[in-house]
Amino acid sequence: MDVRFFAAAAAATGVEEQAVDLAALAGTAPFTLGDLSKFLVESFPVSASSSTPPLSELLTRCSFLVNEVSQRNLATALAPDDVVDVLPPFAGG
């Protein structure tokens, strides 16, 4: 699975994209969007930018796209070929 970070999420992680080995993380259990959020917080415990809050703070306000479709349900099961976009709130219009 690929996870793409945008704006402040990219600044907090220090990367724009991260490959996640879903099979290694999930085993036989479904791996959900909520599980991914927890994994990302553990993977990026501190912000890569001194002017950006850590990912743990940002994720509470972020939107997620799974394969370009907005997803709010953290119980949504993810598949190995999914692309998850992490989108923090954007200012402006």
C-alpha positions as CSV (number, residue, x, y, z in Angstrom):
1,M,0.0,0.0,0.0
2,D,1.2,3.5,-0.7
3,V,0.5,6.4,1.7
4,R,0.9,9.9,0.3
5,F,1.3,12.9,2.6
6,F,0.4,16.4,1.6
7,A,1.1,19.9,2.9
8,A,1.6,19.9,6.7
9,A,1.5,16.1,6.9
10,A,4.4,15.9,4.5
11,A,6.3,18.5,6.6
12,A,5.6,16.6,9.8
13,T,6.8,13.3,8.3
14,G,9.6,14.6,6.2
15,V,8.4,12.5,3.2
16,E,5.8,12.8,0.6
17,E,5.2,9.1,0.1
18,Q,5.7,6.0,2.2
19,A,5.3,2.3,1.1
20,V,3.6,0.2,3.8
21,D,3.8,-3.6,3.8
22,L,0.3,-4.4,4.6
23,A,0.8,-8.1,4.7
24,A,3.5,-7.8,7.4
25,L,1.3,-5.5,9.5
26,A,-2.1,-7.1,9.2
27,G,-1.4,-10.8,9.2
28,T,-4.8,-12.5,8.7
29,A,-6.8,-9.7,10.4
30,P,-8.3,-6.8,8.4
31,F,-6.1,-3.8,8.5
32,T,-8.2,-0.6,8.8
33,L,-7.7,3.1,8.2
34,G,-7.7,3.5,12.0
35,D,-4.9,0.9,12.2
36,L,-3.0,2.8,9.6
37,S,-3.4,6.0,11.6
38,K,-1.9,4.3,14.7
39,F,0.9,2.9,12.6
40,L,1.8,6.3,11.1
41,V,1.8,7.9,14.5
42,E,4.2,5.3,15.8
43,S,6.3,5.6,12.6
44,F,6.6,9.4,12.8
45,P,6.5,10.2,16.6
46,V,8.2,13.6,16.2
47,S,7.8,16.3,13.5
48,A,10.5,16.5,10.9
49,S,9.9,20.3,10.8
50,S,10.3,22.6,13.8
51,S,7.4,24.7,12.5
52,T,4.9,21.9,12.1
53,P,3.1,19.9,14.8
54,P,3.8,16.1,15.0
55,L,1.7,13.8,12.9
56,S,-0.2,12.6,16.0
57,E,-1.7,16.1,16.3
58,L,-2.4,16.6,12.6
59,L,-4.1,13.3,12.0
60,T,-7.0,14.3,14.3
61,R,-7.9,17.0,11.7
62,C,-6.8,15.3,8.5
63,S,-9.0,13.9,5.8
64,F,-8.3,10.6,4.1
65,L,-8.7,9.6,0.5
66,V,-8.6,5.9,-0.3
67,N,-8.0,5.3,-4.0
68,E,-9.1,9.0,-4.6
69,V,-12.4,8.6,-2.7
70,S,-13.0,10.5,0.6
71,Q,-13.2,8.1,3.5
72,R,-14.3,9.1,7.0
73,N,-14.9,5.7,8.5
74,L,-11.7,4.6,10.3
75,A,-13.1,1.0,10.3
76,T,-12.6,0.8,6.6
77,A,-10.5,-2.2,5.6
78,L,-7.5,-1.5,3.4
79,A,-6.0,-3.7,0.7
80,P,-2.3,-4.1,-0.4
81,D,-2.9,-2.2,-3.6
82,D,-4.7,0.8,-2.1
83,V,-3.3,4.3,-2.2
84,V,-4.2,6.4,0.9
85,D,-3.8,10.2,0.8
86,V,-3.4,12.1,4.1
87,L,-4.8,15.6,3.6
88,P,-4.5,18.1,6.5
89,P,-6.9,21.1,6.4
90,F,-6.0,23.6,3.8
91,A,-6.3,27.4,4.3
92,G,-7.5,29.7,1.6
93,G,-9.8,29.1,-1.4
